[in-house]
Amino acid sequence: MQKLSIVIPVYNEADTLETIVRRVQDVDVGLDKELVLVDDASSDGSAGVMRNLEERHPDWRFVYHPANRGKGAALRSGFAVATGDIVLIQDADLEYDPAEYPRLLRPILDGHADVVYGSRFLGGGAHRVVFFWHYVGNRFLTTLSNMMTDLNLTDMEVCYKAFRHEVLETLSLHEDRFGFEVEVTAKIARGNWRVYEVPISYYGRSYAEGKKITWRDGIRAVWCVFKYRFV
């Protein structure tokens, strides 16, 4: 049976980590599942939650960064130890619903796709109404990225991305923060991998609820769009 590795970058998610892990465990994808949790030097007790999980699930993978490095760095650490045939990214908050894994995995399992992106803008389910300017920025970055990659994605910045393991093995990734999304998209396009999108729900949270991405990350993302067109 094939194995699915779910890579979960963790930074100050002590309040939601146990819940998201339980939801990941509960979803039936018809594959063996391996959870890969990477703590990026959290200061709120997330590492302690992870250590408790590690005691109960010694077959999962756990990585602890001694200093905060960013989401992209956490994902690279997770990819490095993931052993699944398919690797999927799951944030540690509750913005994305693991019940939608079967939808994300189907194009890969059916042999049509090498990479699948979720999309919050294809009308697939519930979508919290929040942050107009984030929406505008996301659509701008996605359009700019599409111009450089010749893809026609609707949601380049989405968390939910699933990869055949062979794809990740070909990618040399360097971005430490949210520039990861731009970099990985550019390098997937350059590799001529088969990319699909599927509609997903989105339960966005406010900054008071723990949202972390800022306008500075948006500026970096614009720079990355042009940088990774050629690098």
N, C-alpha and C positions, 0 to 999 in steps of 0.2 A: 504493500500500500504506500502511496505517496505521502510525503510529510509536508505540512504547512508550518513555517516559522512565522510567528507574529512578533515583530520587533516593537517594543514599547519604550520610547524615550521618556524619562521621568525627571521633572524638575519642579519641586514644591507642589506635589499632587497627593499629599498624605490623605486628604479628605475624600478623594475619589478613587484612589488606586485599587483598593480592595474591591470596590464595586465594578470597575471596568474589568479587572481580572476575572471576576465571577461571571460577567457577561460573556467574556471571551471563552471561558470554559464551557458555558452552557450551549453555545451555538454549535449545531451539528453541520459539519461541512463534508462529511464522508471521507476525511483524511485524518491521519495522525496529526496531532498539534504539539508544537514546541513553543512555549512562551520564552521570549528573550527580553529581559528587563534591564535597562541601563539607567542608573541613577547619575545625574549630571551635577553632583555635589549639592544636593538639595539642603536647605537649611530649616525645613519644617518637620523633619521626622520621617520623610519618605523613605530614606535609607533603612530606618528601623522597620518600617512596614515591609520593605523588600526582604530584609533578613528573616523576618518571621515567615514570609512566603517561601524563602529558600529552604528553611528547615522542613517545611511541609511538602515541598516539591523539589527534591534534589535532582530530578531529571530535567528541570528547566535550566535556562542559562541566565546568569546574573552577572552584571558588570557594574563596578562602582568607580566613577571618576573622582580623583582626589581634589580636583578643582573644576569649577564651572567652565565649560568649553562651548556650549551651545547645542541646539537640536541637531544640526548637521553632523557635528562630531559624535554625538550620542548615537545617531543612526549608523555612522560608519563603524563604531565599536560593536553595535548590535549585528550588523551585517557580517562582520569578521568572524563571529562565533556561531551564527545561524547555520544549521545543517539541513534545513528543509529543501525540498525540490521547488517549492514556491515560497517566496518571502513577501510578507504583507506588513505595512506600517500601520500602527494603531497608536493614536495619542492617548495619554494617561488620564485625560479629563473625560467628560461625558458628552462631548460635542458630536461624536460619531458613534453609530450603533453597530456593534458586531453582528447583530442579526442579519445584516446585509452582506456578510462575507460570501454566501453562496452566489449572490448576484455578481460580486466582484470577481470571483474565481471562475465562473462558468466559461467565459471566452478562452481562458487559458486551458482549462480542463477539456474543452471541446476541440482544442488544437488550432483555434483561430488566432490567438494573441500570444505575444511574448510579455507584454506589459499592459496592465489595465489601470486606468485612472477612474476614480469616482468623480462625479460632477454634481455639485449642489445646484446647478442651473439648468438641468435638463428636465425638471419637473417630476422627479421620481418619488417624492414623499414630503413629509412635513419639513418646513424650513422656517426657523425662527426669524422674525422680522427685526433686524438690528443693524446698526452701523452702516448708514448709507454710503459714507465716504470710503469705508473698507470695501464695499461692493464695487464702487467706481474704480478704486485702486486695483482691485483684483482683476476686473475686466480689462483695464488698461494694460496691466502687466501680462495678462494672458494673451492679449492681442499683439503686444510688442514681441513677446516670446514666439508667437506663431509666425510673425513676419520673418524672424530670424531662423526658425527651424523648418518652416513650410509644413507644420502640423496645423490641424484645425481644432485644437482643444477648446473647450468652453470653460475649463477650471484648472489651470496649471498649478495654482497654489494649494490645491486640496491636499488634505492629509492622506486620504485613502489612495494608496498606490500599491499594486501587487506586481511582482516580478517573477518570472522564471529565474531560478538561481543562476543559470548560465549567463543571463543578462548582467546581473550584478558583478559577476566575475570578470567581465570585460571592461567595467567602468572604473576609472581612477578619479575618485571624488575628493574634493579639498575644502569645500565651504563648511565653516563651523556653525553658522547660524541659519537663518531662514533662507539665505541664498541657495541652500541645498536644492530647493524646489526648481529653481531656474537652471542650476548646473545639471542636475540629473536629467531634466527634460531635454536640454540641449544635447547631452551626450547620448541619450537614447535615440534622438532623432538622427544624429550623425552616424549611429550604428545601424540605421535602417531596420530597427526592430519593429515588429508589428504592434501598434498601439491601438487599444480600444478604450472607449469611455462608456460608463454605465451610470444611470441616475441614482443618486443616494439622497437620504434625508440629512438634515443638519440642525443640530440643537445648540446653536451658538451661545456663548456665554459673554457676559460683560467683563470689563476690567475689574470691577468689584468682585466678580466671581472667579477671577484668576486668569483672564486672557492676558497673553504676554507679548504678542507681536505689536510693534510700534511703527510710527512713520519712518524712523531711522532704518528699519528693516526694509521698508518700501524703497527708500533711496538706494540702499545696497542692492536690492533686487534689480532695479533699473540698470545699475552698473554691471551686474552679473549677466543680464540679457546680452549686452554688447560684448562683454569679456568672453563669454563661453560660445559666442558665435564663431570664434576663431581658435580658442584654446582647448 
